[in-house]
Amino acid sequence: MGRIALWITGLPGSGKSTIADAVKACHPGFTVLRMDELRSIVTPEPSYSDSERELAYRSLVYLAKKIMELGHNVIIDATGNKRRWRDLARRLIPEYAEIYLRCPIEECMEREGRRGETRGAPRGIYKKGRQGWPVPGLTAPYEEPVNPELVIETGSVSVDEAVSMINDFLAGRLTKS
């Protein structure tokens, strides 16, 4: 059976964790790797500096690669605001796909402001960004994917529609021998 690693990328509040969870519900064999959970172990008092982000994202890519080598499908639930980290995953992981959740920053800010469970994400991230914290898309760059395998406009597409698009994409990929 074919294996794949999906990197679900997008701005904070674009729906990454919600969609990752919904895809996993359809495909229980996937392992979900969340940057926020990894960061809580690797950098329990994060500074979000460039060097710290570099270490955390490179560690996330390595972990995804190793889990794939053990025969598991992987969903990477992480903003991955620098293209070089997603490119590293593409180079190191043979079956890799990038899913870009494009959403207007205003919508992301509104969602983030009203969400409850954050799955480890810091609360009030855009409020912190307005106070000078490095927040992708606000006070830190978010480098949009150049050639993602799938783009989902989460400002206008429901979670169910997004999952359906991902399932359609996966249909032929997971049955390869």
C-alpha positions as CSV (number, residue, x, y, z in Angstrom):
1,M,0.0,0.0,0.0
2,G,1.2,3.5,-0.8
3,R,2.3,5.9,1.9
4,I,2.2,9.7,1.9
5,A,3.1,12.7,4.1
6,L,0.7,15.6,3.8
7,W,1.9,19.0,5.0
8,I,-1.2,21.1,5.7
9,T,0.1,24.7,5.7
10,G,-1.5,28.1,6.0
11,L,-1.7,31.1,8.3
12,P,-2.6,30.6,12.0
13,G,-6.4,30.3,12.1
14,S,-6.7,29.0,8.5
15,G,-8.1,25.7,9.7
16,K,-5.0,23.4,9.7
17,S,-5.7,21.5,12.9
18,T,-9.5,21.2,12.3
19,I,-8.9,19.8,8.8
20,A,-6.0,17.6,9.9
21,D,-8.3,16.1,12.6
22,A,-11.1,15.6,10.1
23,V,-8.8,13.9,7.6
24,K,-7.5,11.6,10.3
25,A,-11.1,10.7,11.3
26,C,-11.5,9.5,7.7
27,H,-8.1,7.8,7.6
28,P,-7.3,6.5,11.1
29,G,-3.9,5.2,10.0
30,F,-2.5,8.7,9.6
31,T,-0.2,10.0,12.3
32,V,-0.8,13.8,12.9
33,L,2.4,15.8,13.8
34,R,1.6,19.2,15.2
35,M,4.2,21.8,15.4
36,D,2.6,23.3,18.6
37,E,2.9,19.9,20.4
38,L,6.5,19.4,19.2
39,R,7.4,23.0,20.2
40,S,6.1,22.4,23.7
41,I,8.7,19.6,24.2
42,V,11.6,21.0,22.1
43,T,11.2,24.7,23.2
44,P,8.9,24.7,26.2
45,E,9.5,28.5,26.7
46,P,9.5,29.5,23.0
47,S,11.1,32.8,21.8
48,Y,9.9,32.1,18.2
49,S,13.3,33.4,17.0
50,D,14.5,32.5,13.5
51,S,17.1,30.0,14.9
52,E,14.6,28.4,17.2
53,R,12.0,28.0,14.4
54,E,14.7,26.6,12.1
55,L,15.5,23.9,14.7
56,A,11.9,23.1,15.4
57,Y,10.8,22.8,11.7
58,R,13.9,20.8,10.7
59,S,13.1,18.4,13.7
60,L,9.5,18.2,12.5
61,V,10.5,17.2,9.0
62,Y,13.0,14.6,10.3
63,L,10.3,13.1,12.5
64,A,7.8,12.9,9.6
65,K,10.5,11.2,7.5
66,K,11.2,8.6,10.2
67,I,7.5,7.9,10.8
68,M,7.1,7.4,7.0
69,E,10.0,5.0,7.0
70,L,8.2,3.0,9.7
71,G,5.3,2.5,7.3
72,H,2.9,5.2,8.5
73,N,1.1,8.0,6.7
74,V,1.7,11.4,8.1
75,I,-0.1,14.7,8.4
76,I,2.1,17.6,9.3
77,D,-0.1,20.2,10.9
78,A,2.2,23.3,10.9
79,T,2.2,26.8,9.5
80,G,5.7,26.3,8.1
81,N,5.9,29.9,7.2
82,K,9.3,29.5,5.4
83,R,9.2,27.7,2.0
84,R,12.6,26.2,2.7
85,W,11.2,23.9,5.4
86,R,8.4,22.6,3.2
87,D,11.0,22.2,0.4
88,L,13.2,20.2,2.8
89,A,10.3,17.8,3.4
90,R,9.7,17.5,-0.3
91,R,13.4,16.6,-0.8
92,L,13.6,14.1,2.1
93,I,10.2,12.4,2.0
94,P,9.6,10.4,-1.2
95,E,5.8,10.6,-1.2
96,Y,5.1,14.1,-0.1
97,A,2.2,16.6,-0.8
98,E,1.6,20.1,0.2
99,I,-1.9,21.3,1.0
100,Y,-2.2,25.0,1.2
101,L,-5.1,26.4,3.2
102,R,-5.5,29.9,1.8
103,C,-7.6,32.2,3.9
104,P,-7.8,36.0,4.2
105,I,-5.8,37.1,7.3
106,E,-8.9,39.0,8.5
107,E,-10.8,35.7,8.6
108,C,-7.9,33.9,10.3
109,M,-7.8,36.6,13.0
110,E,-11.5,36.4,13.6
111,R,-11.4,32.6,13.9
112,E,-8.4,32.6,16.1
113,G,-10.0,35.2,18.4
114,R,-13.1,33.0,19.0
115,R,-11.6,29.5,19.0
116,G,-11.6,27.5,22.2
117,E,-9.4,24.3,22.0
118,T,-6.1,25.2,20.4
119,R,-4.5,21.8,20.3
120,G,-1.4,23.3,21.9
121,A,-1.3,26.6,19.9
122,P,-0.7,29.7,21.9
123,R,-3.8,31.7,22.6
124,G,-4.3,35.2,21.3
125,I,-1.6,34.9,18.7
126,Y,-2.7,37.8,16.5
127,K,-3.1,40.0,19.6
128,K,0.5,39.1,20.5
129,G,1.5,39.9,16.9
130,R,0.1,43.4,17.3
131,Q,2.3,43.7,20.3
132,G,5.4,42.8,18.3
133,W,5.6,39.0,18.5
134,P,6.7,37.3,15.2
135,V,3.4,36.0,13.8
136,P,3.4,34.7,10.3
137,G,1.3,36.8,7.9
138,L,1.2,39.7,10.4
139,T,4.7,40.6,11.7
140,A,6.7,37.7,10.2
141,P,6.7,36.6,6.6
142,Y,4.5,33.7,5.4
143,E,6.0,32.4,2.1
144,E,3.1,31.0,0.2
145,P,3.7,27.6,-1.5
146,V,4.8,27.9,-5.2
147,N,3.4,24.6,-6.5
148,P,1.2,23.0,-3.8
149,E,-0.5,19.8,-4.8
150,L,-3.8,21.2,-3.5
151,V,-5.0,24.7,-2.6
152,I,-8.2,25.0,-0.5
153,E,-9.8,28.4,0.0
154,T,-10.8,27.9,3.6
155,G,-12.4,31.3,3.8
156,S,-15.2,30.0,1.5
157,V,-15.1,26.2,1.8
158,S,-16.5,24.2,4.6
159,V,-14.5,21.7,6.6
160,D,-16.5,18.9,5.0
161,E,-15.8,20.3,1.5
162,A,-12.1,20.6,2.3
163,V,-11.9,17.0,3.6
164,S,-13.7,15.8,0.5
165,M,-11.1,17.6,-1.7
166,I,-8.3,16.0,0.3
167,N,-10.0,12.6,0.1
168,D,-10.3,12.9,-3.7
169,F,-6.6,13.8,-3.9
170,L,-5.7,10.8,-1.7
171,A,-7.9,8.3,-3.5
172,G,-5.3,7.2,-6.0
173,R,-2.3,7.9,-3.9
174,L,-3.0,5.5,-1.0
175,T,-3.7,2.5,-3.1
176,K,-0.4,2.4,-5.0
177,S,1.8,-0.6,-4.5
